[in-house]
Amino acid sequence: MALKPSPMTAVLVQEAVVEKIKSGNVGSHEEELLQDFCNDIDLYLVGVSI
């Protein structure tokens, strides 16, 4: 069973991930994975809003 965070929690996690990417302290592979994770959060938020 998957965890289903509240939309607010998802947005806060996404903001933290974006800040981590902006910090420049990640490798290119890690940055790609984090960007994919942000895309997954976007899809989750769209699904919650429908």
N, C-alpha and C positions, 0 to 999 in steps of 0.2 A: 504494500500500500504506500503510495507516494504522499509526501507531506504537501500540504496546500497552504502556503503562507497567505496572510492577508495582503491585499494590494499595497497597503502602506509599507509593510515589511519588505515586499518585493522591490518597491521603489527605493527604499533606503539601502538595500543590498546593491541595487544597480548603481546608485550614486557612489557607493564605496568602491565598487569595481572600476567605475569611470575614473575616480580620483587615483586609484592605483595605477591605471594605465597612463594617466597624465603625468604621474610622478617620474616616469621614465626608468624606473627600477625593475623593469621586467624584460625578459628576452623576447625575441620576435615570436617564437612558438607559444610562449605563455601569453603574450598579448593577443595572439590569434584565438587562443582558447577562451580568454576572458571576453573578447568581443563576441564570440559565439554564445557565451553564457548570457551576455547582455541581450542578444537577439532572442534567446529563449525566454528571458524575462519579459521582453516586449510582447512576444506571442502569448505568454501566459496572461499578461495584463489585458490584451485584446480579448482573449477568451473569457476572462472574468467580466468584462464590461458588456458582453453581448447577452 
